[in-house]
Amino acid sequence: MADADIIVIGGGISGASFAFHAAKAGRSVRLLEREGRVGGCLHTHRVEGGFWVELGAHTAYNSYRGLLAMLEERGALGEVLAREKAPFRLMCDGQVRRIGQELRVLELLASAPRILWAKKAGRTVREYYGGLVGARNYQRVFGPLFAAVPSQPADDFPAEMLFKSRKRRKDIARSFTLRGGLSTAVETAVKGPGIAVESGVEVVAVRRGSGGFVVTAGGRELSARNVALAVPPPAAAKLLAASFPELAVPLAGLRSATVETVGVVVRKEALQLERVAGLIPLDGNFFSAVSRDPLTDATYRGFAFHFKPGGSQASRLEVIAGVLGVAQAKLEHVAERQVVLPSPVLGHAETVAALDKVLTGTGLFLTGNYFDGLSIEDCVSRSAREVERLLAEAATSGQ
Ligand SMILES: Cc1cc2nc3c(=O)[nH]c(=O)nc-3n(C[C@H](O)[C@H](O)[C@H](O)COP(=O)(O)OP(=O)(O)OC[C@H]3O[C@@H](n4cnc5c(N)ncnc54)[C@H](O)[C@@H]3O)c2cc1C
């Protein structure tokens, strides 16, 4: 007998939302996660006393309708917490600066009218936005601002993939988090009938077996009619290499970057730094320092520094202490984290469309932040569509 109708590999928001939708459709789901916790890039580092800091994603928006619908279905909309307004600031030469102070206004005014005719399709972020704000403004200010979004240079990303406009829900705060941090979204999605979660279990191979698939994990072989992979492309390529080279080869060709994060918690009274949503350096060895200030706390402030590759823990702590203007001994809680994010380039959409073609009718499902885009909502919408395909293919084959 099969161990589940569907085995989902990877417990980030993509795997969790796939599991949620599949279980809602009446399938039994077994979700296998390599780490000791679910969440993936949604990683709320919680410290005693209820304070937490986000090591990964920090903001959700009222346009994340798929995410909100899942929370609503689980009765968890009450967990939504509005983020208060706080400014992003630039850092240059060790000084905190307003964004406007670093912009060349004449260049901006001369370039801005292009918004009337500039097209995103087929253009990189640098080409499209550089045209709208001017080459110098882009290089000096907007390049670093955009790099802060995916914690890597975004210049060569397809312009269409970085920001999207979606219909908003008026009953929800424009930008929000959850009471216990964004990890709560994943924890809530997988907590429901029909979903069994096993964390601390690394899957090492996927192959076809009688009546479906066999997944090798933790020294066991588990069987299921269907398998969904919700892991970054390099991990998916590895799992599929032996049995599904037609998928593994294009997956291995997708570029990705490792994001290295150090989160710190500091007592409020130790800091002089003004209240900020984040700091973005115009030069230096980190992409951004995202603050937890949009949720005021009586005792602590928290920051997640997303570093450029290379550098030791000691040098990173020195940078953090320098930026925050405190002695290292004042960094009360320090947490480190590494995740993999896609680095899409022009042609990415065609590659994933080709992957979808190969996937059709296989009984195998792929989801993640490398299909529709990198945002949480992009992951949720991809997963929902893959579950629709699962149901349609099952209906066709009479399962
Ligand atoms: C620093 C940072 C800030 C961000 N900020 C925002 C933001 O504010 N708003 C927003 O919308 N988005 C943001 N994002 C993007 C968004 O968080 C991610 O794109 C999204 O969470 C990715 O989810 P995922 O499930 O596709 O992948 P992941 O979260 O990477 O999950 C994949 C999971 O698979 C597991 N896994 C891997 N290999 C195996 C294996 N062999 N066996 C079992 N399990 C395995 C991993 O441990 C991981 O838990 C941010 C991302 C980062 C890194």
The ligand as an SDF file (V2000), in Angstrom:
LIG
                    3D

 53 58  0  0  0  0  0  0  0  0999 V2000
   16.2420   37.2140    2.7350 C   0  0  0  0  0  0  0  0  0  0  0  0
   14.9610   37.0330    1.9920 C   0  0  0  0  0  0  0  0  0  0  0  0
   13.9570   38.0230    2.0810 C   0  0  0  0  0  0  0  0  0  0  0  0
   12.7600   37.8550    1.4040 C   0  0  0  0  0  0  0  0  0  0  0  0
   11.7660   38.7770    1.5700 N   0  0  0  0  0  0  0  0  0  0  0  0
   10.5540   38.5650    1.0350 C   0  0  0  0  0  0  0  0  0  0  0  0
    9.4570   39.4010    1.3870 C   0  0  0  0  0  0  0  0  0  0  0  0
    9.5810   40.2970    2.2210 O   0  0  0  0  0  0  0  0  0  0  0  0
    8.2500   39.1510    0.7980 N   0  0  0  0  0  0  0  0  0  0  0  0
    8.0710   38.1420   -0.1020 C   0  0  0  0  0  0  0  0  0  0  0  0
    6.9650   37.9680   -0.6290 O   0  0  0  0  0  0  0  0  0  0  0  0
    9.1050   37.2890   -0.4190 N   0  0  0  0  0  0  0  0  0  0  0  0
   10.3160   37.4780    0.1420 C   0  0  0  0  0  0  0  0  0  0  0  0
   11.3470   36.6160   -0.1220 N   0  0  0  0  0  0  0  0  0  0  0  0
   11.1360   35.5330   -1.0860 C   0  0  0  0  0  0  0  0  0  0  0  0
   10.3600   34.3560   -0.5020 C   0  0  0  0  0  0  0  0  0  0  0  0
   10.5360   34.2870    0.8870 O   0  0  0  0  0  0  0  0  0  0  0  0
   10.8590   33.0290   -1.1100 C   0  0  0  0  0  0  0  0  0  0  0  0
   10.9370   33.1030   -2.5140 O   0  0  0  0  0  0  0  0  0  0  0  0
    9.9090   31.8790   -0.7490 C   0  0  0  0  0  0  0  0  0  0  0  0
    9.6670   31.8450    0.6350 O   0  0  0  0  0  0  0  0  0  0  0  0
   10.5080   30.5580   -1.2490 C   0  0  0  0  0  0  0  0  0  0  0  0
    9.6960   29.4990   -0.8350 O   0  0  0  0  0  0  0  0  0  0  0  0
    9.9160   28.0290   -1.4240 P   0  0  0  0  0  0  0  0  0  0  0  0
    9.0320   27.1400   -0.6450 O   0  0  0  0  0  0  0  0  0  0  0  0
    9.7360   28.0460   -2.9090 O   0  0  0  0  0  0  0  0  0  0  0  0
   11.4450   27.6900   -1.1860 O   0  0  0  0  0  0  0  0  0  0  0  0
   12.2240   27.5270    0.1880 P   0  0  0  0  0  0  0  0  0  0  0  0
   11.6720   28.4490    1.1850 O   0  0  0  0  0  0  0  0  0  0  0  0
   13.6690   27.6010   -0.1630 O   0  0  0  0  0  0  0  0  0  0  0  0
   11.8430   26.0610    0.6730 O   0  0  0  0  0  0  0  0  0  0  0  0
   12.4410   24.9140    0.1540 C   0  0  0  0  0  0  0  0  0  0  0  0
   12.4920   23.8970    1.2770 C   0  0  0  0  0  0  0  0  0  0  0  0
   12.9610   22.6530    0.7560 O   0  0  0  0  0  0  0  0  0  0  0  0
   13.7860   22.0550    1.7070 C   0  0  0  0  0  0  0  0  0  0  0  0
   14.6340   21.0740    1.0330 N   0  0  0  0  0  0  0  0  0  0  0  0
   15.6290   21.3040    0.1530 C   0  0  0  0  0  0  0  0  0  0  0  0
   16.1600   20.1470   -0.2720 N   0  0  0  0  0  0  0  0  0  0  0  0
   15.4720   19.1580    0.3350 C   0  0  0  0  0  0  0  0  0  0  0  0
   15.5430   17.7360    0.2920 C   0  0  0  0  0  0  0  0  0  0  0  0
   16.4340   17.0970   -0.4710 N   0  0  0  0  0  0  0  0  0  0  0  0
   14.6830   17.0050    1.0680 N   0  0  0  0  0  0  0  0  0  0  0  0
   13.7510   17.6330    1.8560 C   0  0  0  0  0  0  0  0  0  0  0  0
   13.6540   18.9700    1.9210 N   0  0  0  0  0  0  0  0  0  0  0  0
   14.4970   19.7360    1.1750 C   0  0  0  0  0  0  0  0  0  0  0  0
   14.5500   23.2260    2.3070 C   0  0  0  0  0  0  0  0  0  0  0  0
   15.1020   22.8920    3.5770 O   0  0  0  0  0  0  0  0  0  0  0  0
   13.4550   24.2800    2.3910 C   0  0  0  0  0  0  0  0  0  0  0  0
   12.7800   24.2490    3.6410 O   0  0  0  0  0  0  0  0  0  0  0  0
   12.5530   36.7240    0.5660 C   0  0  0  0  0  0  0  0  0  0  0  0
   13.5550   35.7310    0.4880 C   0  0  0  0  0  0  0  0  0  0  0  0
   14.7380   35.8810    1.2070 C   0  0  0  0  0  0  0  0  0  0  0  0
   15.7640   34.7980    1.1620 C   0  0  0  0  0  0  0  0  0  0  0  0
  1  2  1  0
  2  3  1  0
  2 52  2  0
  3  4  2  0
  4  5  1  0
  4 50  1  0
  5  6  2  0
  6  7  1  0
  6 13  1  0
  7  8  2  0
  7  9  1  0
  9 10  1  0
 10 11  2  0
 10 12  1  0
 12 13  2  0
 13 14  1  0
 14 15  1  0
 14 50  1  0
 15 16  1  0
 16 17  1  0
 16 18  1  0
 18 19  1  0
 18 20  1  0
 20 21  1  0
 20 22  1  0
 22 23  1  0
 23 24  1  0
 24 25  2  0
 24 26  1  0
 24 27  1  0
 27 28  1  0
 28 29  2  0
 28 30  1  0
 28 31  1  0
 31 32  1  0
 32 33  1  0
 33 34  1  0
 33 48  1  0
 34 35  1  0
 35 36  1  0
 35 46  1  0
 36 37  1  0
 36 45  1  0
 37 38  2  0
 38 39  1  0
 39 40  1  0
 39 45  2  0
 40 41  1  0
 40 42  2  0
 42 43  1  0
 43 44  2  0
 44 45  1  0
 46 47  1  0
 46 48  1  0
 48 49  1  0
 50 51  2  0
 51 52  1  0
 52 53  1  0
M  END
$$$$
